[in-house]
C-alpha cells in the first residue's frame, strides 16, 4: 500500500488532533472542550481531516459486535451537526437527497458512566492511531491514476457531457428503453432529458445529444420540492419523488421525433405533462422509488418520528395508493428500493443496518410473513443504495464500511471492500451481464465489480472533485452517471 506523507499543520491543528478523540468521552475539562469545538468551527482543514472518524468509528463498531462503541467517538454526521459547519453545495444536496435526518441523539444515562473507565483506556489506546488516520487521510491525489491492478481496460474511457447550466447539480438518474437519459436537479426543481441520437456508436459522440430545453414543462409544479428518486415505469412514464413537498410526480413524455438508425428506430421526446400525487402519510417524505409488477410503482417514505411515515407504498398509474407497509421501527432510513426479477422488493434500512425483502404477492394475505429483515454483519455500515441484477442477485453499498455487498434470497451476505479508503460510496447499478457499477463521491471514481464478485476496479473521473452520484445502465450497455459538483453527466462504454 502506498502512503502519502502527512501535510504540515499549524500548532493549533496538532493540539486539536490530540483532543479530538476525547471530545465526547467526558474526560476533557470544559475549557479544553470549548476550545476544541471553537477551533473546529473555524478550521476547514480540521473539518476535512476529521472525516477520518467515519472509518475509525466503523472499525470499532465492527470489533465490538455492532455496538454504538464503548469509546465515545463522534461519527461524521454527529460532529458536523454539532459544529454547525457550512457545507458545500454538493454535500447539502447529497445529504438532502440521499439520507434523511437522523433522530436526535439520546441523552446520557447513568448506565453509560459504567463504560467510562473502559472508554478512557480504549481512547488512550486508539488515540495515536486515530490521530495518524486523521492526518494521513487526504483523499486520493487527482494526479494519480488507479492503484496497481486497477488500470481501466480498453474502451472504458469516461466521457463527460456538459448540461450547459440547465441542471446545475444533477443527482438521481434513470435511462428509459429508448436510451433517453432522465436526470433530477433538486437545486432548481428541474427534470432534464438527454436524447441519444445514435446509440449504435461506440462510444456515442457528444455532438449526438440533443438537450430538451428546460422550460415550464420540465419543472415540477411545487417549488423547493426536494427531488429525490426517479424511476421508469413499464409503460415508459417517468416517476419521481418530492421529499419536501410530500408528493409523487409522473411525467408522460410527448414523442416528437422518430429517426431510423442501423440499430432500429429511436424516439425523441420533448417535455411532457407533469402530474403530482399526494403521499400516503400527512407528514411523510417520499424518497426512493422503483417499478413493480402489473404497472405498480413502489416508493418509500421517511420520517424521523418513530412509527410515523416510515413505510413502503404501492401507487397505481392513476395515483391511487395500495396497502401501505408501515415499519414500526423509529427512523429506519428507507432511502433506496429495487425490484428483483422474481417480483420481490428489496430495500435498505440505512440507519439500522438491515436489508429487507418484501413479497408483494404475499403481503395482502399474509403480511406478517411477507417481510423478511436481514441484519448486516456491521449494524453501522450505513447501507444507502440497493439494486437487483437480471440474474436475481441483489447488490448494495455500505457507505460507512466502504464496501459493496451482495445478499441472497435467504439473507446470506457477501462483502467486497473497495480499494480506495473512505471513497464516499453513493450509488450503484447492475448491468445485463451481472457486473456492478458504482460511484465513489469522495474518491472521484467510478467502480466496477465483476459478476462473480472476485474482481473490482476503479476508474478516475476526468474532472477533479466532480462528486459522482447517481448511476444507471442504458439498454446499449453504456454506463451513465451524474456529477453533482460540476453540472455534468459522465458515461463510459464497458
C-alpha positions as a printed Julia matrix, in Angstrom:
494×3 Matrix{Float64}:
   0.0     0.0     0.0
   1.29    3.46   -0.83
   1.17    6.02    1.96
   1.21    9.74    1.43
   3.38   11.99    3.58
   1.33   13.87    6.17
   0.95   17.57    5.34
   2.28   20.38    7.5
  -0.21   21.64   10.06
  -0.12   24.66   12.38
   0.27   24.05   16.14
  -3.42   24.69   16.81
  -4.4    21.86   14.47
  -1.96   19.5    16.16
  -3.44   20.41   19.53
  -6.95   19.81   18.24
  -5.95   16.39   16.85
  -4.8    15.34   20.33
  -8.08   16.47   21.9
 -10.43   15.2    19.17
 -10.68   11.55   20.33
 -11.72   12.74   23.81
 -14.38   15.26   22.81
 -17.35   13.09   23.75
 -15.7    10.98   26.47
 -16.43   13.35   29.35
 -12.72   13.38   30.27
 -11.89   16.82   28.91
 -12.18   19.88   31.13
 -14.77   22.41   29.99
 -12.18   24.94   28.84
 -10.37   22.45   26.57
 -13.63   21.11   25.17
 -14.92   24.6    24.4
 -11.65   25.5    22.68
 -11.71   22.32   20.57
 -15.26   22.95   19.32
 -14.49   26.57   18.52
 -11.37   25.6    16.57
 -13.3    23.02   14.57
 -15.94   25.58   13.58
 -13.33   27.9    12.09
 -10.77   25.46   10.65
 -11.71   23.96    7.29
  -8.57   21.8     7.31
  -9.53   20.04   10.54
 -13.12   19.67    9.37
 -11.88   17.76    6.31
  -9.41   15.61    8.24
 -11.95   14.83   10.92
 -13.9    12.81    8.32
 -11.43   10.07    9.1
 -13.54    9.28   12.14
 -16.02    7.68    9.74
 -13.5     4.89    9.18
 -12.28    4.61   12.76
 -15.77    4.55   14.26
 -16.94    1.89   11.8
 -13.9    -0.26   12.66
 -14.6    -0.02   16.38
 -18.23   -0.94   15.85
 -17.26   -3.99   13.84
 -14.75   -5.05   16.52
 -17.22   -4.71   19.37
 -20.04   -6.61   17.7
 -22.08   -3.78   16.2
 -22.33   -1.7    19.41
 -22.53    2.05   19.19
 -18.99    1.69   20.59
 -17.92    2.0    24.22
 -15.48    4.67   23.08
 -17.44    7.88   22.53
 -16.06    8.71   19.13
 -18.27   11.0    17.1
 -19.5     9.95   13.72
 -19.12   12.44   10.89
 -22.84   13.26   10.96
 -22.83   13.89   14.72
 -19.72   16.03   14.53
 -20.91   18.18   11.65
 -24.33   18.68   13.23
 -22.72   19.77   16.5
 -20.2    22.04   14.85
 -22.93   23.58   12.67
 -20.43   23.93    9.86
 -21.12   25.27    6.39
 -21.03   22.52    3.76
 -20.5    22.69    0.05
 -23.49   22.72   -2.29
 -22.81   19.1    -3.15
 -22.75   17.96    0.49
 -26.01   19.75    1.17
 -27.66   18.3    -1.92
 -26.4    14.79   -1.27
 -27.48   14.81    2.39
 -30.91   16.17    1.49
 -31.45   13.74   -1.36
 -29.86   10.54   -0.06
 -30.06   10.33    3.72
 -32.95   11.65    5.8
 -32.13   13.49    9.03
 -31.19   11.16   11.87
 -33.22   11.12   15.04
 -31.79   13.25   17.89
 -29.1    11.5    19.91
 -30.46   10.01   23.15
 -29.46   11.8    26.37
 -26.73   10.32   28.5
 -27.97    7.92   31.13
 -26.39    6.88   34.44
 -25.74    3.43   32.96
 -23.45    4.9    30.35
 -20.99    6.05   33.05
 -20.23    2.42   33.72
 -18.31    2.43   30.45
 -16.12    5.41   31.38
 -13.06    3.5    32.71
 -13.14    1.26   29.63
 -13.79    4.23   27.37
 -10.82    6.11   28.82
  -8.49    3.16   28.42
  -9.63    2.39   24.9
  -9.47    6.04   23.93
  -5.86    6.22   25.1
  -5.07    3.03   23.19
  -6.51    4.22   19.9
  -5.72    7.94   20.18
  -2.41    7.71   18.31
  -3.97    5.55   15.59
  -6.87    7.98   15.26
  -4.56   10.97   15.02
  -2.45    9.21   12.42
  -5.56    8.36   10.44
  -6.87   11.92   10.6
  -3.6    13.41    9.36
  -2.92   10.78    6.71
  -6.37   10.72    5.15
  -6.02   13.36    2.5
  -8.05   11.56   -0.12
  -6.78   10.35   -3.49
  -4.48   12.61   -5.44
  -6.13   13.8    -8.68
  -2.81   13.41  -10.47
  -2.51    9.71   -9.7
  -4.22    7.02  -11.74
  -5.86    3.85  -10.43
  -3.94    1.7    -8.0
  -1.83   -1.17   -9.28
  -4.01   -3.79  -10.89
  -6.85   -1.29  -11.33
  -5.96    0.05  -14.77
  -9.13    0.56  -16.87
  -9.49   -1.79  -19.79
  -9.62   -0.64  -23.39
 -12.84    1.21  -24.16
 -13.51    2.19  -20.54
 -12.67    5.83  -21.04
 -15.03    8.21  -19.29
 -16.53   10.95  -21.46
 -18.2    13.95  -19.82
 -21.18   15.89  -21.18
 -21.87   19.43  -20.01
 -25.51   20.23  -19.28
 -24.99   23.91  -20.06
 -26.15   25.14  -16.67
 -29.67   23.78  -17.16
 -29.13   21.22  -14.38
 -26.6    22.87  -12.06
 -26.31   19.98   -9.59
 -27.69   16.71  -11.06
 -28.28   13.91   -8.58
 -30.51   10.93   -9.44
 -30.56    9.43  -12.94
 -32.56    6.85  -14.94
 -32.43    5.58  -18.51
 -35.54    4.6   -20.49
 -35.93    1.79  -23.02
 -35.15    4.19  -25.88
 -31.79    5.1   -24.32
 -33.03    8.51  -23.21
 -31.4     9.76  -20.01
 -33.59   11.4   -17.33
 -31.96   13.46  -14.6
 -33.13   15.24  -11.45
 -31.79   18.63  -10.41
 -33.08   19.48   -6.92
 -31.33   22.83   -6.81
 -33.62   24.35   -9.44
 -36.53   21.85   -9.22
 -35.86   20.68  -12.77
 -36.08   17.35  -14.55
 -33.88   17.01  -17.6
 -33.98   14.68  -20.59
 -30.99   13.85  -22.76
 -31.62   12.27  -26.15
 -29.09    9.86  -27.66
 -29.25   10.35  -31.43
 -27.26    7.25  -32.37
 -26.96    4.62  -29.63
 -25.11    2.27  -32.0
 -21.94    4.37  -31.98
 -19.09    3.1   -29.75
 -18.97    5.32  -27.83
 -21.62    7.81  -28.97
 -20.21   11.21  -29.76
 -21.08   14.16  -27.56
 -22.43   16.0   -30.63
 -25.06   13.28  -30.9
 -27.01   14.58  -27.94
 -29.95   16.96  -28.16
 -30.85   18.69  -24.9
 -34.54   19.34  -24.39
 -34.65   22.92  -23.17
 -35.6    23.47  -19.54
 -38.94   25.25  -19.53
 -42.17   25.21  -17.51
 -42.98   21.7   -18.71
 -39.69   20.41  -17.34
 -40.1    21.89  -13.87
 -42.08   20.4   -11.02
 -45.1    22.43  -10.04
 -44.12   22.66   -6.37
 -41.18   24.92   -5.54
 -38.4    23.56   -3.3
 -39.93   20.15   -3.83
 -36.89   18.17   -2.72
 -36.5    15.93   -5.76
 -35.08   12.63   -4.52
 -35.71    9.45   -6.55
 -36.57    8.69  -10.17
 -37.64    5.51  -12.0
 -39.1     4.48  -15.36
 -42.38    2.52  -15.45
 -43.05   -0.35  -17.86
 -45.27    1.93  -19.97
 -42.47    4.48  -20.37
 -43.81    7.04  -17.93
 -41.28    8.69  -15.65
 -41.94    8.75  -11.9
 -40.14   10.79   -9.28
 -40.44   11.68   -5.6
 -40.63   15.12   -3.99
 -39.44   14.63   -0.41
 -40.04   18.2     0.78
 -43.46   18.53   -0.84
 -44.74   15.07    0.22
 -45.68   14.28   -3.38
 -45.01   11.75   -6.1
 -44.72   13.06   -9.64
 -45.35   11.43  -13.01
 -44.33   12.54  -16.48
 -45.9    11.08  -19.62
 -43.36   12.07  -22.3
 -44.58   13.57  -25.56
 -42.92   11.89  -28.58
 -41.95   14.41  -31.24
 -39.36   12.8   -33.5
 -38.62    9.26  -34.61
 -35.42    8.65  -36.51
 -34.02    5.47  -38.03
 -30.58    4.09  -37.28
 -28.77    0.89  -38.09
 -29.96   -0.42  -34.75
 -33.63    0.44  -35.31
 -35.82    3.45  -34.65
 -35.16    5.95  -31.88
 -37.85    8.19  -30.45
 -37.05   11.66  -29.13
 -39.26   13.29  -26.51
 -39.92   16.94  -25.89
 -41.16   17.78  -22.43
 -44.26   16.07  -21.16
 -47.14   16.79  -18.82
 -46.38   16.52  -15.1
 -48.96   15.22  -12.64
 -48.41   15.24   -8.89
 -49.99   12.9    -6.33
 -50.06   13.16   -2.55
 -48.01   10.82   -0.4
 -49.51    8.21    1.91
 -48.89    9.99    5.22
 -49.68   13.6     6.15
 -46.13   14.21    7.36
 -44.31   11.74    5.1
 -41.33   12.36    2.88
 -41.45   10.22   -0.29
 -37.9     9.27   -1.11
 -36.84    6.23   -3.2
 -38.99    4.76   -6.0
 -38.91    1.72   -8.29
 -41.12   -0.04  -10.85
 -43.02   -3.1    -9.63
 -45.18   -5.69  -11.34
 -48.53   -5.08  -13.06
 -47.91   -1.39  -13.66
 -47.44   -0.58   -9.97
 -44.74    1.75   -8.74
 -43.4     1.44   -5.19
 -41.92    4.26   -3.17
 -40.55    4.65    0.34
 -41.47    7.28    2.9
 -39.07    8.51    5.56
 -39.64   10.49    8.72
 -37.58   10.96   11.84
 -40.61   10.44   14.1
 -40.87    6.88   15.49
 -43.72    4.9    13.97
 -44.76    7.68   11.6
 -44.39    7.71    7.82
 -41.7     5.03    7.71
 -43.14    2.75    5.09
 -43.21    1.24    1.62
 -46.13    2.31   -0.56
 -47.58    0.97   -3.85
 -49.04    3.56   -6.22
 -51.13    2.9    -9.35
 -50.84    4.75  -12.65
 -53.8     6.96  -11.72
 -52.18    7.99   -8.44
 -54.31    5.84   -6.16
 -52.44    4.07   -3.38
 -52.47    0.42   -2.37
 -51.97   -1.09    1.08
 -49.08    0.58    2.83
 -46.39   -1.43    4.62
 -45.56    0.61    7.72
 -42.42   -0.27    9.68
 -42.82    0.18   13.45
 -39.14    0.98   13.94
 -38.06    4.57   14.65
 -36.38    6.22   11.67
 -35.04    3.14    9.84
 -33.82    5.22    6.88
 -35.63    3.75    3.85
 -33.53    5.59    1.27
 -33.33    3.04   -1.57
 -35.57    0.35   -3.08
 -35.35   -2.07   -6.03
 -37.34   -4.92   -7.59
 -35.78   -8.31   -8.29
 -36.78  -10.45  -11.32
 -38.88  -12.72   -9.08
 -41.05   -9.74   -8.14
 -39.68   -9.3    -4.63
 -38.97   -5.78   -3.43
 -35.7    -5.15   -1.64
 -34.97   -2.01    0.34
 -32.39   -0.73    2.8
 -32.62    0.48    6.37
 -29.68    2.85    6.33
 -29.98    3.87    9.96
 -30.37    0.4    11.45
 -28.13   -1.75    9.24
 -30.8    -4.06    7.78
 -31.64   -5.2     4.26
 -35.34   -6.05    3.82
 -37.17   -8.3     1.34
 -40.9    -7.88    0.72
 -43.05  -10.36   -1.21
 -45.82   -8.14   -2.65
 -47.96  -11.11   -3.73
 -47.98  -12.4    -0.17
 -48.38   -9.05    1.54
 -52.17   -8.7     1.29
 -52.94  -12.23    2.5
 -50.1   -12.84    4.97
 -48.44   -9.51    5.85
 -46.64  -10.88    8.89
 -44.59  -13.34    6.84
 -44.34  -11.26    3.66
 -41.48   -9.16    5.05
 -38.06  -10.6     5.87
 -35.43   -8.45    7.6
 -31.77   -9.42    7.36
 -29.21   -7.88    9.72
 -25.89   -6.92    8.16
 -22.67   -8.08    9.85
 -21.97   -4.48   10.86
 -25.07   -2.61   12.01
 -23.28    0.71   11.48
 -22.27    0.01    7.86
 -24.81    2.56    6.52
 -26.39    0.8     3.51
 -27.62    3.67    1.33
 -28.3     2.12   -2.09
 -29.54   -1.19   -3.46
 -30.03   -2.66   -6.96
 -31.11   -6.03   -8.34
 -29.42   -7.8   -11.22
 -31.03   -9.69  -14.13
 -29.94  -12.99  -12.6
 -31.74  -12.26   -9.34
 -28.65  -11.16   -7.43
 -29.17   -8.17   -5.15
 -26.32   -5.75   -4.54
 -25.98   -2.82   -2.17
 -23.42   -0.27   -1.0
 -22.26    0.12    2.59
 -21.08    3.69    2.84
 -19.52    3.62    6.32
 -17.98    0.18    5.8
 -16.64    1.27    2.37
 -17.79   -1.97    0.77
 -20.08   -3.39   -1.92
 -22.39   -6.09   -0.61
 -24.38   -8.92   -2.17
 -27.28  -10.66   -0.47
 -29.07  -13.89   -1.37
 -32.79  -14.55   -1.06
 -32.08  -16.39    2.18
 -30.13  -13.45    3.6
 -26.55  -14.63    3.1
 -24.32  -11.55    2.81
 -21.01  -11.24    0.96
 -19.0    -8.03    1.35
 -16.35   -6.76   -1.1
 -14.08   -3.98    0.23
 -13.48   -1.02   -2.1
  -9.73   -0.44   -2.7
  -9.81    3.32   -2.09
 -10.31    4.12    1.58
 -13.11    6.5     2.57
 -14.31    6.53   -1.04
 -17.72    8.02   -0.3
 -19.84    5.31   -1.9
 -23.04    6.88   -3.2
 -24.99    4.64   -5.59
 -24.84    1.56   -7.81
 -26.44   -0.14  -10.81
 -26.29   -3.69  -12.19
 -25.6    -4.31  -15.89
 -27.14   -7.01  -18.1
 -24.04   -9.19  -17.72
 -24.35   -9.07  -13.92
 -21.44   -6.7   -13.34
 -21.97   -3.93  -10.81
 -21.09   -0.28  -11.39
 -20.92    2.19   -8.52
 -19.99    5.8    -7.77
 -17.37    7.0    -5.31
 -18.23   10.59   -4.47
 -15.21   11.41   -2.3
 -12.66    9.44   -4.31
 -13.99   10.87   -7.59
 -14.1     7.45   -9.27
 -16.44    5.01  -10.94
 -16.04    1.45   -9.69
 -16.89   -1.96  -11.11
 -17.34   -5.39   -9.56
 -17.29   -8.48  -11.78
 -20.43  -10.67  -11.86
 -18.7   -13.28   -9.69
 -17.59  -10.64   -7.21
 -13.97  -11.79   -7.5
 -12.57   -8.68   -9.23
 -13.01   -5.0    -8.52
 -11.57   -1.99  -10.34
 -11.85    1.78  -10.2
 -11.78    4.39  -12.97
 -10.95    8.05  -12.17
 -13.4    10.72  -13.35
 -11.57   13.21  -15.62
 -12.77   16.36  -13.84
 -11.34   16.73  -10.33
 -13.8    16.82   -7.41
 -16.74   16.09   -9.71
 -18.53   14.15   -6.94
 -20.16   11.37   -9.0
 -23.54   10.47   -7.54
 -26.42    8.73   -9.36
 -25.67    5.94  -11.84
 -27.69    3.94  -14.4
 -27.14    1.43  -17.22
 -28.56    2.13  -20.7
 -30.0    -0.59  -22.98
 -26.89   -0.35  -25.17
 -24.69   -1.07  -22.14
 -23.41    2.46  -21.65
 -22.87    3.42  -18.02
 -24.24    6.87  -17.18
 -23.67    8.86  -14.01
 -24.21   12.35  -12.64
 -21.53   14.77  -11.49
 -23.27   16.83   -8.86
 -20.43   19.29   -8.32
 -19.81   20.09  -12.0
 -23.28   20.12  -13.59
 -22.21   17.37  -15.99
 -23.08   13.82  -16.9
 -20.47   11.18  -17.5
 -20.64    7.94  -19.46
 -18.41    5.08  -20.48
 -18.7     2.07  -22.72
 -17.57   -1.16  -20.95
